[in-house]
Structure formats: C-alpha cells, structure tokens
Amino acid sequence: MNDTALLRLLQVADSALPIGAAAHSFGLETMASEGTLQPENVEQFLWDHLQESGTLEAFFVRKAWRGEDLRNLTDQLSARKPARESREASLRLGRRFAELVNRLVDAPAIPPDLHYSIAFGAAGAAFHVPEDAVALAYLQQSVTGLISACQRLMPLGQSAASKIIWNLSSAIGNAAARAGSEEVGCFSPFLELASMRHGSIETRLFIS
C-alpha cells in the first residue's frame, strides 16, 4: 500500500468522519437504559458483537471490495438486518459516506443507496487499498464508534475506553479474517431486539 492510499484509508476510517455516525447507537442506548449494558461488561459485549455482527459486516466489506454487484449486496444485507432502525441507520450512513467520498474524488465513484459497510468496501477498492486493510479499518472504526456511544450513555472514561479498544484488537483481526470465507452467519437477536425497542425509550440521545 502506497502512502497516498494509506492516508486516504486513515481519513475515511476515522470514526469522527462527518457522516452522522455519532447520532446512532444501533440499539446500545436501549441496552444501557435497561441496565443490561454497563461499563464492566462493555468489552465482553463488543467481543461477542465482533464474532457475529462484525464478521457479517466485514464479509460485505470484502464482497464490495472484490467488485460484486453493489446493489445486490445491499439487498442481501438488508435481508439480514431484521431491525428497521439499524437497517435504516446503516443505509443512511452509507448514503452520506458515498456522498462524501464522491465529493472528495470529484466523481460519482460510489452509488448513494448502499449499506455503510458495502460503500466502505467499494471506496477501499477505488482507493487501491488492500482488501485485508479495508476490512480491518472498517471494523476498527465501527468498534470505536460504538465505544464513543457507550461513553455518552454511561460512566466510561477515555482511558477505560481506549483500553477496551486496545484489548479488542485481536478480536477485530479474527473477525476480519473469518469474513474472508465464502459464507458467514450471524445470530444476534439480543441487539436486534434492543434496536427495535429503541423508540419506546422515554428519553433518547440517539436516532437508533
């Protein structure tokens, strides 16, 4: 990977990228509100999340990077996201990510109606970043974004948050590697149900 490709990957993999990711908790807010997610079990929860949802998302990152039909991939991933809230959040982030990338390159490089993971994989290929690096970067920024949400939902300090991300490095690597197989499964009903219940929370900080 050349220096330009690396720098572009670092920019688009920044969890603070202005695409609205900070407005979504993907069900974490429900779990925190109900007391099932607390500072002491965040790391274990995210480890489990990477084994299931993280691997699935990285699978679609890789498929997009390899040049498979992007809209077909989006239809497939939509079918695997039963919670409307999380599904729409993923599509919304994908649209804003694509719009940002297209503005950066001054060309319609990525269609605007893709899931975030698929748009990210397509961008990685367009930037000539190696497939493995793209999958790892996507999962790293995803976990960092979820940790950021947790910091706003519970007493989780910056040092503790950084330590969790550090400790999850091997889990991120394992999830990215497993996503290289021909087929992956995902079973995470707890988070999906939490996402579905998000609208019933009396006070909400996040859209999803």
Beta strands, then each sheet from edge to edge (+ up, - down):
end
